[in-house]
């Protein structure tokens, strides 16, 4: 069956894995999903990821990060823009989740970036998800 929103599927898999205290999670490979994984790694929410070819679309194996006593680094991860309702923002309008402690993942003309990178490069785009 075809999936209508692979980004929401990725976020749900991450949310469920964090809730179950899993060390790894596997998501489907796509350019946007690789971009989101790169932003999560760059901002310190995951330890790392690798792309594994399986003869079809491919998979992304992500290693999740937890605190020194096992506390969750990813408290919440929510989809902002959906296929039925796209959400766009200029660089001045980018939200600051949890007073700047969280991030917004943004799809821009320069690739998938965090809100901090968007402010540095002065570029806006489609708000993909919010991570806190």
One Martini backbone bead per residue (centre of mass of N, CA, C, O) as a GRO file, in nm:
protein
  132
    1UNK     BB    1   0.097   0.035   0.022
    2UNK     BB    2   0.069   0.361  -0.006
    3UNK     BB    3   0.228   0.644   0.114
    4UNK     BB    4   0.132   0.979   0.193
    5UNK     BB    5   0.339   1.027   0.468
    6UNK     BB    6   0.669   0.980   0.535
    7UNK     BB    7   0.727   1.186   0.761
    8UNK     BB    8   0.514   1.092   0.966
    9UNK     BB    9   0.627   0.807   0.985
   10UNK     BB   10   0.902   0.883   1.099
   11UNK     BB   11   0.803   1.036   1.355
   12UNK     BB   12   0.646   0.795   1.475
   13UNK     BB   13   0.884   0.602   1.502
   14UNK     BB   14   1.048   0.781   1.691
   15UNK     BB   15   0.838   0.820   1.915
   16UNK     BB   16   0.808   0.513   1.980
   17UNK     BB   17   1.108   0.453   2.042
   18UNK     BB   18   1.140   0.653   2.276
   19UNK     BB   19   0.911   0.536   2.452
   20UNK     BB   20   1.071   0.237   2.445
   21UNK     BB   21   1.388   0.278   2.461
   22UNK     BB   22   1.531   0.264   2.199
   23UNK     BB   23   1.836   0.260   2.017
   24UNK     BB   24   1.677   0.199   1.745
   25UNK     BB   25   1.571   0.309   1.411
   26UNK     BB   26   1.360   0.241   1.124
   27UNK     BB   27   1.350   0.405   0.808
   28UNK     BB   28   1.268   0.544   0.528
   29UNK     BB   29   1.409   0.634   0.229
   30UNK     BB   30   1.482   0.983   0.172
   31UNK     BB   31   1.572   1.297   0.121
   32UNK     BB   32   1.412   1.421   0.358
   33UNK     BB   33   1.482   1.211   0.577
   34UNK     BB   34   1.787   1.265   0.562
   35UNK     BB   35   1.765   1.563   0.641
   36UNK     BB   36   1.635   1.523   0.917
   37UNK     BB   37   1.858   1.342   1.031
   38UNK     BB   38   2.084   1.556   1.001
   39UNK     BB   39   1.959   1.764   1.191
   40UNK     BB   40   1.935   1.583   1.443
   41UNK     BB   41   2.240   1.535   1.460
   42UNK     BB   42   2.341   1.834   1.464
   43UNK     BB   43   2.152   1.895   1.735
   44UNK     BB   44   2.165   1.617   1.929
   45UNK     BB   45   1.916   1.394   1.911
   46UNK     BB   46   2.120   1.208   1.761
   47UNK     BB   47   2.396   1.011   1.699
   48UNK     BB   48   2.301   0.861   1.421
   49UNK     BB   49   2.332   0.755   1.066
   50UNK     BB   50   2.234   0.506   0.812
   51UNK     BB   51   2.240   0.394   0.482
   52UNK     BB   52   2.042   0.118   0.351
   53UNK     BB   53   2.046  -0.112   0.110
   54UNK     BB   54   1.751  -0.326  -0.027
   55UNK     BB   55   1.666  -0.293  -0.353
   56UNK     BB   56   1.496  -0.043  -0.314
   57UNK     BB   57   1.470   0.237  -0.132
   58UNK     BB   58   1.554   0.198   0.157
   59UNK     BB   59   1.732   0.265   0.469
   60UNK     BB   60   1.723   0.412   0.802
   61UNK     BB   61   1.959   0.404   1.063
   62UNK     BB   62   1.892   0.508   1.395
   63UNK     BB   63   2.060   0.657   1.671
   64UNK     BB   64   1.965   0.710   1.979
   65UNK     BB   65   1.937   0.955   2.239
   66UNK     BB   66   2.047   0.973   2.580
   67UNK     BB   67   2.091   1.024   2.886
   68UNK     BB   68   2.282   0.929   3.158
   69UNK     BB   69   1.985   0.817   3.297
   70UNK     BB   70   1.776   0.771   3.039
   71UNK     BB   71   1.678   1.027   2.931
   72UNK     BB   72   1.505   1.210   2.715
   73UNK     BB   73   1.577   1.411   2.442
   74UNK     BB   74   1.305   1.349   2.306
   75UNK     BB   75   1.002   1.478   2.399
   76UNK     BB   76   0.907   1.605   2.115
   77UNK     BB   77   0.740   1.518   1.790
   78UNK     BB   78   0.604   1.729   1.529
   79UNK     BB   79   0.392   1.798   1.282
   80UNK     BB   80   0.328   2.077   1.077
   81UNK     BB   81   0.324   1.987   0.786
   82UNK     BB   82   0.085   1.883   0.547
   83UNK     BB   83  -0.069   1.770   0.269
   84UNK     BB   84  -0.343   1.946   0.343
   85UNK     BB   85  -0.135   2.158   0.515
   86UNK     BB   86   0.067   2.399   0.449
   87UNK     BB   87   0.367   2.544   0.608
   88UNK     BB   88   0.487   2.875   0.598
   89UNK     BB   89   0.803   3.072   0.643
   90UNK     BB   90   0.973   3.323   0.726
   91UNK     BB   91   1.248   3.412   0.894
   92UNK     BB   92   1.086   3.609   1.093
   93UNK     BB   93   0.849   3.368   1.149
   94UNK     BB   94   1.004   3.175   1.305
   95UNK     BB   95   0.982   2.961   1.543
   96UNK     BB   96   1.040   2.918   1.916
   97UNK     BB   97   1.072   2.648   2.072
   98UNK     BB   98   1.101   2.656   2.400
   99UNK     BB   99   1.264   2.927   2.398
  100UNK     BB  100   1.506   2.774   2.207
  101UNK     BB  101   1.536   2.455   2.290
  102UNK     BB  102   1.415   2.399   2.029
  103UNK     BB  103   1.316   2.284   1.698
  104UNK     BB  104   1.293   2.358   1.347
  105UNK     BB  105   1.214   2.194   1.053
  106UNK     BB  106   1.331   2.306   0.728
  107UNK     BB  107   1.229   2.351   0.394
  108UNK     BB  108   1.450   2.459   0.150
  109UNK     BB  109   1.644   2.572  -0.117
  110UNK     BB  110   1.906   2.452   0.071
  111UNK     BB  111   1.740   2.252   0.222
  112UNK     BB  112   1.753   2.088   0.522
  113UNK     BB  113   1.683   2.287   0.814
  114UNK     BB  114   1.724   2.466   1.078
  115UNK     BB  115   1.630   2.751   1.234
  116UNK     BB  116   1.919   2.848   1.287
  117UNK     BB  117   2.022   2.822   0.994
  118UNK     BB  118   1.809   3.009   0.869
  119UNK     BB  119   1.900   3.266   1.021
  120UNK     BB  120   2.190   3.270   0.909
  121UNK     BB  121   2.086   3.248   0.587
  122UNK     BB  122   1.817   3.396   0.536
  123UNK     BB  123   1.580   3.154   0.531
  124UNK     BB  124   1.290   3.006   0.423
  125UNK     BB  125   0.988   2.782   0.457
  126UNK     BB  126   0.894   2.463   0.525
  127UNK     BB  127   0.736   2.328   0.797
  128UNK     BB  128   0.784   2.010   0.920
  129UNK     BB  129   0.902   2.020   1.231
  130UNK     BB  130   0.894   1.969   1.592
  131UNK     BB  131   1.158   1.982   1.843
  132UNK     BB  132   1.195   1.901   2.222
   0.00000   0.00000   0.00000
